[in-house]
Structure formats: structure tokens, C-alpha cells
Amino acid sequence: MSVALRRKPRLFTLHIRCDNCLRESARRLEVAPVDDAPSDVDELVESGLIGTLRFNCICAGLVGQIIGISQERDYGL
């Protein structure tokens, strides 16, 4: 009997400022645990995954600026 190892998804938080009303918000991003998935913030920025995300503010603004990215630590490893 073999045991399959399951990797947990990487969790990032994007801190975004609306260009219209300047309201700051946070968005959680879960990256699937595949072989070429970004493992830290630098790899996430270089991957181009952020460019595929859409932004919608409650003021109806559609343009947001990322002002920070944080990664949740996985203490289970």
C-alpha cells in the first residue's frame, strides 16, 4: 500500500488600492500545488498569474494598484 503525499496550496494576500476612490482592500489568492506553481512572493510576481486577476471595487472602479503582497506561512511542514 502506498501513501500519496498531498501538498497544501500556497496562500497569498494581495493588498490593493483602488485608483478611483483610493480605498484599500485585500484579496486572498490560493495557488494550486502543482509542480511549477510559485512558492514565494517573488515567484508569484514573475509568474504573471497576478495579471490574469480582475479587480472590482465597491465604488465601481475597475483599476486597482497592488501595494503589497504577503504570504501565509505553513507551519505544518
N, C-alpha and C positions, 0 to 999 in steps of 0.2 A: 504494500500500500504506500503510495507516495503522498506527500503533503505539498500542496501548491502554496507558494508564498504570495501573499497579497500585499501590494504596496498601497499606501494611502495616497490620496490625491494631494497635491500641493495647494495650499490656501494662501492667496494674496489678497490684500486690501488696497484698492485704488482710491486715493484721496483726490477728489475732483472739484474744481471751482467753475461754476457756470460763467461764461463770458457775458451773458446778458444781465443777470441780477447780482453776480458775484457771490452767490450762496455756495457754501461748501457742503459737499456730501461725500459719502463713502460708498464704495461698491465692492462687494466681495467677489473674488474670481477664483473658481476652483479649476485647477488644471489636472486633467486625467493622467494617471500614472502610466504613460506609455514610454517607450524607450527613448525617444528624442524630445521629451517634454522638458520645459525649462525647470531647473532645480533651484534657482535663486533669482533675485530681482534683476541682476544684470542680464542673465539669460532670457528672462521674460521680456525685457525691453528690446533685446536684439532679435527675438523670435518673430516679431511682427504680429503676434497674437492680439496685442492691445489695439492695433489698427482696425481690427475686424469688429470691435465692440461699438455699440451705439449708445449715445447719451441723450437723455430726455430729462429736463428739469421741470419742476412744478410750475415755473413761470412760462413754460412752453419754449424755453431756449433749447436749441439743438447742438450748441457748440460748448464743449467743456474742455478745460485745460487740466491735465494731470499735474498736481502739485506735489505728489508724494506717492510712494508705493512701499508697503510694508508686507512682510511675510510672517505668517504664523509659524511658530516653532513646533516641531513634532518631538515631544519628549519621550515618546514610546519607543524610539529606536535605540 
